[in-house]
Amino acid sequence: MQLRAGHQSLVLAYDGPDCKISFEPIMITDARLKPVWGDHVYRLIFHVVEPSTAGEMRFSITTP
């Protein structure tokens, strides 16, 4: 998954079970954070298709 903001981007990769990925905006209400983060940030939500009580999921974030 490639995440972009303006001219910058990151690659989020994960190794694990099949997931449905969704996101939701989170409004920034702290006046001290707004100048740096803007009006909102996004929360990524990973819904595991077939949940299990064992195993692992690894995430890596890199630049393209």
C-alpha beads as a LAMMPS data file, in Angstrom:
LAMMPS data file: protein, C-alpha beads

64 atoms
63 bonds

1 atom types
1 bond types

-500.0 500.0 xlo xhi
-500.0 500.0 ylo yhi
-500.0 500.0 zlo zhi

Masses

1 110.0

Atoms # bond

1 1 1 0.000 0.000 0.000
2 1 1 1.422 3.408 -0.921
3 1 1 0.503 6.353 1.288
4 1 1 0.837 9.845 -0.184
5 1 1 0.708 13.337 1.266
6 1 1 1.533 16.109 -1.154
7 1 1 4.842 15.238 -2.813
8 1 1 5.884 12.743 -0.135
9 1 1 4.972 9.082 0.053
10 1 1 5.592 5.962 2.131
11 1 1 5.125 2.288 1.380
12 1 1 3.341 0.215 4.024
13 1 1 3.865 -3.526 3.590
14 1 1 2.564 -6.310 5.785
15 1 1 3.222 -10.016 5.929
16 1 1 0.452 -11.999 7.501
17 1 1 -3.119 -13.141 6.986
18 1 1 -5.417 -11.664 4.339
19 1 1 -6.848 -8.344 5.460
20 1 1 -9.409 -5.869 4.283
21 1 1 -7.953 -2.423 4.848
22 1 1 -10.051 0.650 5.463
23 1 1 -9.312 4.097 6.791
24 1 1 -11.130 6.833 8.624
25 1 1 -10.304 10.511 9.072
26 1 1 -9.583 11.762 12.587
27 1 1 -10.176 15.472 13.034
28 1 1 -7.408 17.396 14.799
29 1 1 -8.889 19.430 17.645
30 1 1 -5.660 20.465 19.389
31 1 1 -4.725 23.959 18.174
32 1 1 -1.023 23.204 18.781
33 1 1 -1.079 20.244 16.381
34 1 1 -3.079 21.818 13.537
35 1 1 -0.191 23.910 12.152
36 1 1 1.937 20.750 11.865
37 1 1 -0.597 18.010 11.016
38 1 1 -3.356 20.011 9.336
39 1 1 -7.085 19.567 9.928
40 1 1 -7.047 15.757 10.068
41 1 1 -5.017 12.550 10.055
42 1 1 -6.117 9.073 8.978
43 1 1 -6.467 5.879 10.995
44 1 1 -5.717 2.686 9.055
45 1 1 -7.869 -0.272 10.085
46 1 1 -6.838 -3.836 9.272
47 1 1 -9.750 -6.293 9.360
48 1 1 -8.355 -9.844 9.345
49 1 1 -10.496 -11.964 7.007
50 1 1 -10.021 -15.220 8.937
51 1 1 -9.045 -14.381 12.554
52 1 1 -6.849 -16.831 14.438
53 1 1 -5.641 -17.130 18.015
54 1 1 -2.068 -17.822 16.837
55 1 1 0.340 -16.384 14.310
56 1 1 1.827 -12.996 13.642
57 1 1 1.605 -10.037 11.323
58 1 1 4.637 -7.917 10.465
59 1 1 4.512 -4.363 9.192
60 1 1 7.251 -2.372 7.492
61 1 1 7.188 1.276 6.475
62 1 1 9.709 2.407 3.858
63 1 1 10.202 5.164 1.335
64 1 1 9.666 4.230 -2.331

Bonds

1 1 1 2
2 1 2 3
3 1 3 4
4 1 4 5
5 1 5 6
6 1 6 7
7 1 7 8
8 1 8 9
9 1 9 10
10 1 10 11
11 1 11 12
12 1 12 13
13 1 13 14
14 1 14 15
15 1 15 16
16 1 16 17
17 1 17 18
18 1 18 19
19 1 19 20
20 1 20 21
21 1 21 22
22 1 22 23
23 1 23 24
24 1 24 25
25 1 25 26
26 1 26 27
27 1 27 28
28 1 28 29
29 1 29 30
30 1 30 31
31 1 31 32
32 1 32 33
33 1 33 34
34 1 34 35
35 1 35 36
36 1 36 37
37 1 37 38
38 1 38 39
39 1 39 40
40 1 40 41
41 1 41 42
42 1 42 43
43 1 43 44
44 1 44 45
45 1 45 46
46 1 46 47
47 1 47 48
48 1 48 49
49 1 49 50
50 1 50 51
51 1 51 52
52 1 52 53
53 1 53 54
54 1 54 55
55 1 55 56
56 1 56 57
57 1 57 58
58 1 58 59
59 1 59 60
60 1 60 61
61 1 61 62
62 1 62 63
63 1 63 64
